[in-house]
Amino acid sequence: MYKRQVKDCKMKASFTWMETTNKGKIRFQNGQKLINPGDIILMHFRPAFIEDFLAVLKVIHKSGLTPALLEDYIP
């Protein structure tokens, strides 16, 4: 959807996020309770970061996916 806009602006990449986590709860932008390959989860270094990170890992593994660093996919 964004490929043309990214190209028109002469950007190399653009990222959008679909999920956030806070206090161990994951919130989904699109209402789905699934994490799909390529989804980006926005996380902040808040006091509950460990709880958030563990919640995210649980959902990722339950979905049969493997977490990866975003920087590994930036051209």
Biotite code that builds the C-alpha atoms (Angstrom):
import biotite.structure as struc

atoms = struc.array([
    struc.Atom([0.000, 0.000, 0.000], chain_id="A", res_id=1, res_name="MET", atom_name="CA", element="C"),
    struc.Atom([2.774, 2.406, 0.882], chain_id="A", res_id=2, res_name="TYR", atom_name="CA", element="C"),
    struc.Atom([5.343, 1.265, -1.694], chain_id="A", res_id=3, res_name="LYS", atom_name="CA", element="C"),
    struc.Atom([4.452, 3.947, -4.223], chain_id="A", res_id=4, res_name="ARG", atom_name="CA", element="C"),
    struc.Atom([4.485, 6.753, -1.646], chain_id="A", res_id=5, res_name="GLN", atom_name="CA", element="C"),
    struc.Atom([7.834, 5.576, -0.312], chain_id="A", res_id=6, res_name="VAL", atom_name="CA", element="C"),
    struc.Atom([9.274, 5.441, -3.823], chain_id="A", res_id=7, res_name="LYS", atom_name="CA", element="C"),
    struc.Atom([7.790, 8.840, -4.776], chain_id="A", res_id=8, res_name="ASP", atom_name="CA", element="C"),
    struc.Atom([9.442, 10.416, -1.724], chain_id="A", res_id=9, res_name="CYS", atom_name="CA", element="C"),
    struc.Atom([12.754, 8.730, -2.651], chain_id="A", res_id=10, res_name="LYS", atom_name="CA", element="C"),
    struc.Atom([12.805, 6.924, 0.685], chain_id="A", res_id=11, res_name="MET", atom_name="CA", element="C"),
    struc.Atom([14.473, 3.535, 1.018], chain_id="A", res_id=12, res_name="LYS", atom_name="CA", element="C"),
    struc.Atom([11.899, 2.154, 3.452], chain_id="A", res_id=13, res_name="ALA", atom_name="CA", element="C"),
    struc.Atom([8.875, 3.051, 5.522], chain_id="A", res_id=14, res_name="SER", atom_name="CA", element="C"),
    struc.Atom([7.490, 1.146, 8.480], chain_id="A", res_id=15, res_name="PHE", atom_name="CA", element="C"),
    struc.Atom([4.095, 1.084, 10.104], chain_id="A", res_id=16, res_name="THR", atom_name="CA", element="C"),
    struc.Atom([3.182, -0.636, 13.332], chain_id="A", res_id=17, res_name="TRP", atom_name="CA", element="C"),
    struc.Atom([0.257, -2.936, 14.011], chain_id="A", res_id=18, res_name="MET", atom_name="CA", element="C"),
    struc.Atom([0.581, -3.811, 17.703], chain_id="A", res_id=19, res_name="GLU", atom_name="CA", element="C"),
    struc.Atom([1.663, -2.064, 20.869], chain_id="A", res_id=20, res_name="THR", atom_name="CA", element="C"),
    struc.Atom([2.217, -3.390, 24.338], chain_id="A", res_id=21, res_name="THR", atom_name="CA", element="C"),
    struc.Atom([1.880, -1.749, 27.742], chain_id="A", res_id=22, res_name="ASN", atom_name="CA", element="C"),
    struc.Atom([1.716, -3.313, 31.194], chain_id="A", res_id=23, res_name="LYS", atom_name="CA", element="C"),
    struc.Atom([1.808, -6.808, 29.723], chain_id="A", res_id=24, res_name="GLY", atom_name="CA", element="C"),
    struc.Atom([-1.225, -6.269, 27.470], chain_id="A", res_id=25, res_name="LYS", atom_name="CA", element="C"),
    struc.Atom([-0.973, -6.269, 23.694], chain_id="A", res_id=26, res_name="ILE", atom_name="CA", element="C"),
    struc.Atom([-3.236, -3.962, 21.720], chain_id="A", res_id=27, res_name="ARG", atom_name="CA", element="C"),
    struc.Atom([-3.940, -4.635, 18.065], chain_id="A", res_id=28, res_name="PHE", atom_name="CA", element="C"),
    struc.Atom([-4.620, -1.804, 15.623], chain_id="A", res_id=29, res_name="GLN", atom_name="CA", element="C"),
    struc.Atom([-6.736, -3.881, 13.287], chain_id="A", res_id=30, res_name="ASN", atom_name="CA", element="C"),
    struc.Atom([-8.764, -5.662, 15.954], chain_id="A", res_id=31, res_name="GLY", atom_name="CA", element="C"),
    struc.Atom([-7.275, -9.049, 15.141], chain_id="A", res_id=32, res_name="GLN", atom_name="CA", element="C"),
    struc.Atom([-5.645, -11.074, 17.832], chain_id="A", res_id=33, res_name="LYS", atom_name="CA", element="C"),
    struc.Atom([-3.053, -12.551, 15.492], chain_id="A", res_id=34, res_name="LEU", atom_name="CA", element="C"),
    struc.Atom([0.502, -11.557, 14.832], chain_id="A", res_id=35, res_name="ILE", atom_name="CA", element="C"),
    struc.Atom([1.467, -12.058, 11.201], chain_id="A", res_id=36, res_name="ASN", atom_name="CA", element="C"),
    struc.Atom([4.925, -12.458, 9.660], chain_id="A", res_id=37, res_name="PRO", atom_name="CA", element="C"),
    struc.Atom([6.376, -9.009, 9.122], chain_id="A", res_id=38, res_name="GLY", atom_name="CA", element="C"),
    struc.Atom([4.234, -7.260, 11.736], chain_id="A", res_id=39, res_name="ASP", atom_name="CA", element="C"),
    struc.Atom([6.004, -4.636, 13.792], chain_id="A", res_id=40, res_name="ILE", atom_name="CA", element="C"),
    struc.Atom([5.368, -4.402, 17.526], chain_id="A", res_id=41, res_name="ILE", atom_name="CA", element="C"),
    struc.Atom([6.021, -0.994, 19.031], chain_id="A", res_id=42, res_name="LEU", atom_name="CA", element="C"),
    struc.Atom([7.562, -1.264, 22.484], chain_id="A", res_id=43, res_name="MET", atom_name="CA", element="C"),
    struc.Atom([8.755, 1.430, 24.862], chain_id="A", res_id=44, res_name="HIS", atom_name="CA", element="C"),
    struc.Atom([11.277, 1.214, 27.677], chain_id="A", res_id=45, res_name="PHE", atom_name="CA", element="C"),
    struc.Atom([8.742, 1.739, 30.464], chain_id="A", res_id=46, res_name="ARG", atom_name="CA", element="C"),
    struc.Atom([8.844, 0.353, 33.993], chain_id="A", res_id=47, res_name="PRO", atom_name="CA", element="C"),
    struc.Atom([6.833, -2.688, 32.810], chain_id="A", res_id=48, res_name="ALA", atom_name="CA", element="C"),
    struc.Atom([9.179, -3.432, 29.881], chain_id="A", res_id=49, res_name="PHE", atom_name="CA", element="C"),
    struc.Atom([10.060, -6.943, 31.070], chain_id="A", res_id=50, res_name="ILE", atom_name="CA", element="C"),
    struc.Atom([6.378, -7.821, 31.515], chain_id="A", res_id=51, res_name="GLU", atom_name="CA", element="C"),
    struc.Atom([5.627, -6.344, 28.078], chain_id="A", res_id=52, res_name="ASP", atom_name="CA", element="C"),
    struc.Atom([8.501, -8.172, 26.397], chain_id="A", res_id=53, res_name="PHE", atom_name="CA", element="C"),
    struc.Atom([7.473, -11.519, 27.892], chain_id="A", res_id=54, res_name="LEU", atom_name="CA", element="C"),
    struc.Atom([3.852, -10.988, 26.789], chain_id="A", res_id=55, res_name="ALA", atom_name="CA", element="C"),
    struc.Atom([5.005, -10.206, 23.254], chain_id="A", res_id=56, res_name="VAL", atom_name="CA", element="C"),
    struc.Atom([7.304, -13.229, 23.135], chain_id="A", res_id=57, res_name="LEU", atom_name="CA", element="C"),
    struc.Atom([4.465, -15.472, 24.310], chain_id="A", res_id=58, res_name="LYS", atom_name="CA", element="C"),
    struc.Atom([2.147, -14.280, 21.522], chain_id="A", res_id=59, res_name="VAL", atom_name="CA", element="C"),
    struc.Atom([4.912, -14.484, 18.913], chain_id="A", res_id=60, res_name="ILE", atom_name="CA", element="C"),
    struc.Atom([5.788, -18.073, 19.818], chain_id="A", res_id=61, res_name="HIS", atom_name="CA", element="C"),
    struc.Atom([2.100, -19.045, 20.136], chain_id="A", res_id=62, res_name="LYS", atom_name="CA", element="C"),
    struc.Atom([1.662, -17.775, 16.563], chain_id="A", res_id=63, res_name="SER", atom_name="CA", element="C"),
    struc.Atom([4.503, -20.027, 15.397], chain_id="A", res_id=64, res_name="GLY", atom_name="CA", element="C"),
    struc.Atom([6.711, -17.079, 14.498], chain_id="A", res_id=65, res_name="LEU", atom_name="CA", element="C"),
    struc.Atom([10.274, -16.112, 15.372], chain_id="A", res_id=66, res_name="THR", atom_name="CA", element="C"),
    struc.Atom([11.114, -12.602, 16.608], chain_id="A", res_id=67, res_name="PRO", atom_name="CA", element="C"),
    struc.Atom([13.621, -10.573, 14.624], chain_id="A", res_id=68, res_name="ALA", atom_name="CA", element="C"),
    struc.Atom([15.258, -7.182, 14.850], chain_id="A", res_id=69, res_name="LEU", atom_name="CA", element="C"),
    struc.Atom([13.777, -4.506, 12.612], chain_id="A", res_id=70, res_name="LEU", atom_name="CA", element="C"),
    struc.Atom([17.283, -3.313, 11.771], chain_id="A", res_id=71, res_name="GLU", atom_name="CA", element="C"),
    struc.Atom([17.924, -6.647, 10.052], chain_id="A", res_id=72, res_name="ASP", atom_name="CA", element="C"),
    struc.Atom([15.324, -5.725, 7.422], chain_id="A", res_id=73, res_name="TYR", atom_name="CA", element="C"),
    struc.Atom([16.197, -2.099, 6.747], chain_id="A", res_id=74, res_name="ILE", atom_name="CA", element="C"),
    struc.Atom([17.994, -1.780, 3.387], chain_id="A", res_id=75, res_name="PRO", atom_name="CA", element="C"),
])
